[in-house]
Structure formats: C-alpha cells, structure tokens
Amino acid sequence: MKYKCLVLDHDDTVVDSTATVHFPCFIEYLSKFKPGMEKDYTLTSYFEKNFHPGVVALFRDEIGMTEEEFLTEQHYWENYVDGHIPEVYPGMKEIMERFRNEGGILAVDSHSVSSYIRRDYIENGLPMPDVIYGWDMPPEERKPSPHTLFDLMRKFGLSPDEILVVDDSKPGYDMARAAGVKFAAAGWGFDVPVIEKFMRENCDFYCKTVEELNAVLFSD
C-alpha cells in the first residue's frame, strides 16, 4: 500500500449525510425558530457555506445565533440525528475493508459527534476505526487544527508521508496542509462548482468517484 494510515472525514465522505440529514434538519430548525430565513438557503448554498467559512461561522456570523441559540440548535440537531441514519456511499465499505485487511490503520476525523460516527459505522456494517476524533474534542483540537494528525503520528509511529487524509471540506484540507500530509478531496458527495474548482487546483488528488479513491490507494 502507498499509505499506512487512512484518515477519513465522515459526512459526505463515508456517508451521504448532508443532503439526507443535516440540511433537512437545518431547514426545519430555521422554519421553527427563525421563520422565513429557511427560504434563503438551498442545498447548494448550504454546501458552499459549510465549505467556507464553515458551519459555526454560518450560524453565528450570518444567521446571527446567540450562544444560547447555538446550543439550542445543537440539541435540536442531536435529536434529529438520533432518528436519521445516513447510508454509506457504494464502494467505501470495500475500500475500508481492504485497507484494514492489508494492515492499514483507519482513523476518522470529523465535525460529527463520535457516538454518532460509531453508530453509523455499526449500522452500515463498516470496519470500526482504530481511532475517532469527533466534535466532542476540545474546540482548539478540531480540524482545521493539525493536532489530531500529530497525535496519530505519535500514537502509531507514523511519518507525514505515511498518512492520507480524505475529506470533502476545506477544514480537512487546511488540517492536512498544516501537518504536511497528503490530501485527497472527496468529490462524490455533491456537485458544487466552486468547491470542485478549489479542490482540483489545490489538492494532491481530486476524486470525483469512490473508484478514483480506490485507484489512489491501491494502484501501482
């Protein structure tokens, strides 16, 4: 294998979750607590805002949530996610199983909560990661901070060139760059031209399909 450790994002990289879970929850929340504002957002614009400046900036700076409202939205999201399990993208399970069977280390670095990541892995029959870094970490340790990648290097005795980060987001890209780690953009979850343009121009690999990621990992 080209890499010893595969660091996977979760949402829109392993599971199809923004379109089926997070965006519907976001619209439902706005319609209940900030009626009328839900009309300002489409799925495409939501993807763009999550890509940059990020969901926290979207909620606080653009929508204008107070700290109390932000916590209310987080609880609302948790209750919504409890009843909605996203499906794994076709082909990802096989990639993860092969990587694990060939001796690779599987890690997850995500802005989702660790308990939901574990649930999604169990429900989709995926091999459980060796380590999960989720939203429940201290804020200063979440991506785009490179903290988790340096932690992986220490725990498993890895060098930067032995790790590949696979992510659909700019925070994931920024994290990998800050740690000197290769980055493969996951482009199979959505078609948003501004995101694809940035990823194609800046990433080590741009994978429009899961099959292209398989080639990056296992081709000679």
Backbone hydrogen bonds, N-H to C=O, Kabsch-Sander energy under -0.5 kcal/mol:
donor,donor_aa,acceptor,acceptor_aa,energy
2,K,217,L,-1.1
4,K,162,E,-1.9
5,C,162,E,-2.2
6,L,105,I,-2.8
7,V,5,C,-0.6
7,V,164,L,-2.9
8,L,6,L,-0.7
8,L,107,A,-3.0
9,D,166,V,-2.5
12,D,15,V,-2.9
13,T,10,H,-1.6
14,V,10,H,-2.4
15,V,10,H,-2.1
16,D,87,E,-2.8
17,S,15,V,-1.4
21,V,17,S,-2.6
22,H,17,S,-1.9
23,F,18,T,-3.0
25,C,21,V,-2.0
26,F,22,H,-2.4
27,I,23,F,-2.5
28,E,24,P,-2.3
29,Y,25,C,-2.7
30,L,26,F,-2.4
31,S,27,I,-2.5
32,K,28,E,-1.3
33,F,29,Y,-2.8
34,K,30,L,-2.6
37,M,34,K,-2.1
39,K,36,G,-1.0
40,D,37,M,-1.9
41,Y,38,E,-1.2
46,Y,42,T,-2.3
47,F,43,L,-2.3
48,E,44,T,-2.3
49,K,45,S,-2.5
50,N,46,Y,-2.3
51,F,47,F,-2.2
52,H,48,E,-2.4
54,G,49,K,-2.8
58,L,54,G,-2.2
59,F,55,V,-2.5
60,R,56,V,-2.6
61,D,57,A,-2.3
62,E,57,A,-1.3
62,E,58,L,-0.6
63,I,58,L,-2.6
65,M,59,F,-2.8
70,F,66,T,-2.7
71,L,67,E,-1.9
72,T,68,E,-2.1
73,E,69,E,-2.8
74,Q,70,F,-2.0
75,H,71,L,-2.2
76,Y,72,T,-2.3
77,W,73,E,-2.8
78,E,74,Q,-2.3
79,N,75,H,-2.3
80,Y,76,Y,-2.0
81,V,77,W,-3.0
82,D,78,E,-1.8
83,G,79,N,-0.6
83,G,80,Y,-1.2
84,H,81,V,-1.5
87,E,16,D,-0.5
89,Y,14,V,-2.4
92,M,89,Y,-2.0
93,K,89,Y,-0.5
95,I,91,G,-1.7
96,M,92,M,-2.5
97,E,93,K,-2.5
98,R,94,E,-2.4
99,F,95,I,-2.6
100,R,96,M,-2.4
101,N,97,E,-2.8
102,E,98,R,-1.8
103,G,100,R,-1.8
104,G,99,F,-2.7
105,I,4,K,-3.1
107,A,6,L,-2.7
107,A,105,I,-0.5
108,V,131,V,-1.9
109,D,8,L,-2.1
110,S,133,Y,-2.7
116,Y,113,V,-0.7
117,I,113,V,-1.9
118,R,114,S,-2.6
119,R,115,S,-1.9
120,D,116,Y,-2.6
121,Y,117,I,-2.2
122,I,118,R,-2.5
123,E,119,R,-3.0
124,N,120,D,-1.7
125,G,122,I,-1.3
126,L,121,Y,-2.8
130,D,106,L,-2.7
131,V,106,L,-1.1
133,Y,108,V,-3.1
134,G,132,I,-0.6
135,W,112,S,-2.5
137,M,134,G,-1.8
141,E,138,P,-2.4
142,R,138,P,-0.7
142,R,139,P,-1.0
145,S,142,R,-2.2
148,T,141,E,-0.5
149,L,146,P,-0.5
150,F,146,P,-2.1
151,D,147,H,-2.2
152,L,148,T,-2.2
153,M,149,L,-2.1
154,R,150,F,-2.0
155,K,151,D,-2.7
156,F,152,L,-2.4
157,G,153,M,-1.0
158,L,153,M,-1.2
162,E,159,S,-2.1
163,I,160,P,-1.5
164,L,5,C,-2.2
165,V,182,K,-2.4
166,V,7,V,-3.0
167,D,184,A,-1.7
173,Y,169,S,-1.6
174,D,170,K,-3.3
175,M,171,P,-2.2
176,A,172,G,-2.2
177,R,173,Y,-2.5
178,A,174,D,-2.2
179,A,175,M,-1.1
179,A,176,A,-0.5
180,G,176,A,-0.6
180,G,177,R,-1.0
181,V,176,A,-2.7
182,K,160,P,-0.5
182,K,163,I,-0.9
184,A,165,V,-3.2
185,A,183,F,-0.5
185,A,205,F,-3.0
186,A,167,D,-2.1
187,G,185,A,-0.9
187,G,207,C,-3.0
192,V,190,F,-0.6
195,I,192,V,-0.9
196,E,192,V,-2.4
197,K,193,P,-2.7
198,F,194,V,-1.6
199,M,195,I,-2.5
200,R,196,E,-2.8
201,E,197,K,-1.9
202,N,198,F,-1.5
203,C,199,M,-2.4
204,D,183,F,-0.9
205,F,183,F,-1.6
207,C,185,A,-2.4
207,C,205,F,-0.5
208,K,206,Y,-0.7
213,L,209,T,-1.1
214,N,210,V,-2.0
215,A,211,E,-1.7
216,V,212,E,-1.8
217,L,213,L,-2.2
218,F,214,N,-2.4
219,S,215,A,-1.8
